[in-house]
Amino acid sequence: MRFVDYSDWFYMKYFVLWAVLGLPLSVFAADGSHAESAENLLEALKIDESLEVTAEGFRPAMLSQYAQFIDPNNGDEATLAVSYSYIQRKILIDFYQSEKVRGAIISLYMDSFTQEELDNLVRFYQTPLGQKMVKESTVIQQKMQPIMMNEAKSIQPLVQELISDFKKEIQRMRDSNR
């Protein structure tokens, strides 16, 4: 049986941001104009706005973290949970927009594209069609998040079964090694 975890898409972009934190940032000093081209691309792509949309997309999940501890019939507790989800959203946005993360993203673009390619991408994304692509990508991302979350929920029983089978197999391996 082939297992496809559709929730991977939802988490993939967040994993990339976490994973790149360890990338060396010294590459910027060696090639300032290349880094400047990558920075210009981030501006043309409106990365900061996109990351805010991403953080807002996580807010329902954040809210559910707090909601599990409250009395749903208590309006004050519900209000407090909402407030905390917004605080957590702000923390996430600040993290995404930190110089360390921004530098890591720039490094990824520099590793993937030459300066000339970055300059060409910037020129494209500054056109009306390029800006429409940026705007619509954000809208599409917002629309896809609930779809992907719903699909991830629909495969949850399969995931739980897989985890259960895994635990049983690990136990069998441990038992056989005794």
MODELLER restraints for C-alpha pairs under 7 A, 6 or more apart:
rsr = mdl.restraints
at = mdl.atoms
rsr.add(forms.Gaussian(group=physical.xy_distance, feature=features.Distance(at['CA:6:A'], at['CA:148:A']), mean=6.76, stdev=0.5))
rsr.add(forms.Gaussian(group=physical.xy_distance, feature=features.Distance(at['CA:6:A'], at['CA:151:A']), mean=6.74, stdev=0.5))
rsr.add(forms.Gaussian(group=physical.xy_distance, feature=features.Distance(at['CA:6:A'], at['CA:152:A']), mean=5.63, stdev=0.5))
rsr.add(forms.Gaussian(group=physical.xy_distance, feature=features.Distance(at['CA:7:A'], at['CA:148:A']), mean=6.51, stdev=0.5))
rsr.add(forms.Gaussian(group=physical.xy_distance, feature=features.Distance(at['CA:7:A'], at['CA:149:A']), mean=6.85, stdev=0.5))
rsr.add(forms.Gaussian(group=physical.xy_distance, feature=features.Distance(at['CA:7:A'], at['CA:152:A']), mean=5.07, stdev=0.5))
rsr.add(forms.Gaussian(group=physical.xy_distance, feature=features.Distance(at['CA:10:A'], at['CA:148:A']), mean=6.72, stdev=0.5))
rsr.add(forms.Gaussian(group=physical.xy_distance, feature=features.Distance(at['CA:17:A'], at['CA:101:A']), mean=6.83, stdev=0.5))
rsr.add(forms.Gaussian(group=physical.xy_distance, feature=features.Distance(at['CA:20:A'], at['CA:104:A']), mean=5.63, stdev=0.5))
rsr.add(forms.Gaussian(group=physical.xy_distance, feature=features.Distance(at['CA:21:A'], at['CA:100:A']), mean=6.76, stdev=0.5))
rsr.add(forms.Gaussian(group=physical.xy_distance, feature=features.Distance(at['CA:21:A'], at['CA:101:A']), mean=6.14, stdev=0.5))
rsr.add(forms.Gaussian(group=physical.xy_distance, feature=features.Distance(at['CA:21:A'], at['CA:104:A']), mean=6.01, stdev=0.5))
rsr.add(forms.Gaussian(group=physical.xy_distance, feature=features.Distance(at['CA:23:A'], at['CA:104:A']), mean=6.22, stdev=0.5))
rsr.add(forms.Gaussian(group=physical.xy_distance, feature=features.Distance(at['CA:25:A'], at['CA:103:A']), mean=6.46, stdev=0.5))
rsr.add(forms.Gaussian(group=physical.xy_distance, feature=features.Distance(at['CA:25:A'], at['CA:104:A']), mean=6.86, stdev=0.5))
rsr.add(forms.Gaussian(group=physical.xy_distance, feature=features.Distance(at['CA:25:A'], at['CA:107:A']), mean=6.91, stdev=0.5))
rsr.add(forms.Gaussian(group=physical.xy_distance, feature=features.Distance(at['CA:28:A'], at['CA:35:A']), mean=5.65, stdev=0.5))
rsr.add(forms.Gaussian(group=physical.xy_distance, feature=features.Distance(at['CA:34:A'], at['CA:110:A']), mean=6.79, stdev=0.5))
rsr.add(forms.Gaussian(group=physical.xy_distance, feature=features.Distance(at['CA:34:A'], at['CA:115:A']), mean=4.91, stdev=0.5))
rsr.add(forms.Gaussian(group=physical.xy_distance, feature=features.Distance(at['CA:35:A'], at['CA:106:A']), mean=6.67, stdev=0.5))
rsr.add(forms.Gaussian(group=physical.xy_distance, feature=features.Distance(at['CA:35:A'], at['CA:110:A']), mean=6.73, stdev=0.5))
rsr.add(forms.Gaussian(group=physical.xy_distance, feature=features.Distance(at['CA:37:A'], at['CA:115:A']), mean=6.19, stdev=0.5))
rsr.add(forms.Gaussian(group=physical.xy_distance, feature=features.Distance(at['CA:37:A'], at['CA:118:A']), mean=5.78, stdev=0.5))
rsr.add(forms.Gaussian(group=physical.xy_distance, feature=features.Distance(at['CA:37:A'], at['CA:119:A']), mean=5.88, stdev=0.5))
rsr.add(forms.Gaussian(group=physical.xy_distance, feature=features.Distance(at['CA:38:A'], at['CA:106:A']), mean=5.51, stdev=0.5))
rsr.add(forms.Gaussian(group=physical.xy_distance, feature=features.Distance(at['CA:38:A'], at['CA:109:A']), mean=6.08, stdev=0.5))
rsr.add(forms.Gaussian(group=physical.xy_distance, feature=features.Distance(at['CA:38:A'], at['CA:110:A']), mean=6.34, stdev=0.5))
rsr.add(forms.Gaussian(group=physical.xy_distance, feature=features.Distance(at['CA:38:A'], at['CA:118:A']), mean=6.14, stdev=0.5))
rsr.add(forms.Gaussian(group=physical.xy_distance, feature=features.Distance(at['CA:39:A'], at['CA:106:A']), mean=6.31, stdev=0.5))
rsr.add(forms.Gaussian(group=physical.xy_distance, feature=features.Distance(at['CA:40:A'], at['CA:122:A']), mean=6.55, stdev=0.5))
rsr.add(forms.Gaussian(group=physical.xy_distance, feature=features.Distance(at['CA:41:A'], at['CA:118:A']), mean=6.66, stdev=0.5))
rsr.add(forms.Gaussian(group=physical.xy_distance, feature=features.Distance(at['CA:41:A'], at['CA:121:A']), mean=6.89, stdev=0.5))
rsr.add(forms.Gaussian(group=physical.xy_distance, feature=features.Distance(at['CA:41:A'], at['CA:122:A']), mean=5.06, stdev=0.5))
rsr.add(forms.Gaussian(group=physical.xy_distance, feature=features.Distance(at['CA:44:A'], at['CA:122:A']), mean=6.06, stdev=0.5))
rsr.add(forms.Gaussian(group=physical.xy_distance, feature=features.Distance(at['CA:44:A'], at['CA:125:A']), mean=5.69, stdev=0.5))
rsr.add(forms.Gaussian(group=physical.xy_distance, feature=features.Distance(at['CA:44:A'], at['CA:126:A']), mean=6.02, stdev=0.5))
rsr.add(forms.Gaussian(group=physical.xy_distance, feature=features.Distance(at['CA:45:A'], at['CA:125:A']), mean=6.68, stdev=0.5))
rsr.add(forms.Gaussian(group=physical.xy_distance, feature=features.Distance(at['CA:45:A'], at['CA:134:A']), mean=5.92, stdev=0.5))
rsr.add(forms.Gaussian(group=physical.xy_distance, feature=features.Distance(at['CA:48:A'], at['CA:97:A']), mean=6.59, stdev=0.5))
rsr.add(forms.Gaussian(group=physical.xy_distance, feature=features.Distance(at['CA:50:A'], at['CA:138:A']), mean=6.31, stdev=0.5))
rsr.add(forms.Gaussian(group=physical.xy_distance, feature=features.Distance(at['CA:51:A'], at['CA:93:A']), mean=6.80, stdev=0.5))
rsr.add(forms.Gaussian(group=physical.xy_distance, feature=features.Distance(at['CA:51:A'], at['CA:96:A']), mean=6.55, stdev=0.5))
rsr.add(forms.Gaussian(group=physical.xy_distance, feature=features.Distance(at['CA:52:A'], at['CA:93:A']), mean=5.94, stdev=0.5))
rsr.add(forms.Gaussian(group=physical.xy_distance, feature=features.Distance(at['CA:55:A'], at['CA:89:A']), mean=5.77, stdev=0.5))
rsr.add(forms.Gaussian(group=physical.xy_distance, feature=features.Distance(at['CA:55:A'], at['CA:92:A']), mean=6.22, stdev=0.5))
rsr.add(forms.Gaussian(group=physical.xy_distance, feature=features.Distance(at['CA:55:A'], at['CA:93:A']), mean=6.15, stdev=0.5))
rsr.add(forms.Gaussian(group=physical.xy_distance, feature=features.Distance(at['CA:56:A'], at['CA:89:A']), mean=6.59, stdev=0.5))
rsr.add(forms.Gaussian(group=physical.xy_distance, feature=features.Distance(at['CA:57:A'], at['CA:142:A']), mean=6.96, stdev=0.5))
rsr.add(forms.Gaussian(group=physical.xy_distance, feature=features.Distance(at['CA:57:A'], at['CA:145:A']), mean=6.87, stdev=0.5))
rsr.add(forms.Gaussian(group=physical.xy_distance, feature=features.Distance(at['CA:59:A'], at['CA:85:A']), mean=6.11, stdev=0.5))
rsr.add(forms.Gaussian(group=physical.xy_distance, feature=features.Distance(at['CA:59:A'], at['CA:89:A']), mean=6.29, stdev=0.5))
rsr.add(forms.Gaussian(group=physical.xy_distance, feature=features.Distance(at['CA:62:A'], at['CA:85:A']), mean=5.48, stdev=0.5))
rsr.add(forms.Gaussian(group=physical.xy_distance, feature=features.Distance(at['CA:63:A'], at['CA:81:A']), mean=6.36, stdev=0.5))
rsr.add(forms.Gaussian(group=physical.xy_distance, feature=features.Distance(at['CA:63:A'], at['CA:82:A']), mean=6.18, stdev=0.5))
rsr.add(forms.Gaussian(group=physical.xy_distance, feature=features.Distance(at['CA:63:A'], at['CA:85:A']), mean=5.07, stdev=0.5))
rsr.add(forms.Gaussian(group=physical.xy_distance, feature=features.Distance(at['CA:66:A'], at['CA:81:A']), mean=5.36, stdev=0.5))
rsr.add(forms.Gaussian(group=physical.xy_distance, feature=features.Distance(at['CA:67:A'], at['CA:81:A']), mean=6.19, stdev=0.5))
rsr.add(forms.Gaussian(group=physical.xy_distance, feature=features.Distance(at['CA:70:A'], at['CA:77:A']), mean=5.86, stdev=0.5))
rsr.add(forms.Gaussian(group=physical.xy_distance, feature=features.Distance(at['CA:70:A'], at['CA:78:A']), mean=6.80, stdev=0.5))
rsr.add(forms.Gaussian(group=physical.xy_distance, feature=features.Distance(at['CA:71:A'], at['CA:77:A']), mean=6.71, stdev=0.5))
rsr.add(forms.Gaussian(group=physical.xy_distance, feature=features.Distance(at['CA:72:A'], at['CA:78:A']), mean=6.41, stdev=0.5))
rsr.add(forms.Gaussian(group=physical.xy_distance, feature=features.Distance(at['CA:124:A'], at['CA:130:A']), mean=5.46, stdev=0.5))
rsr.add(forms.Gaussian(group=physical.xy_distance, feature=features.Distance(at['CA:125:A'], at['CA:131:A']), mean=5.56, stdev=0.5))
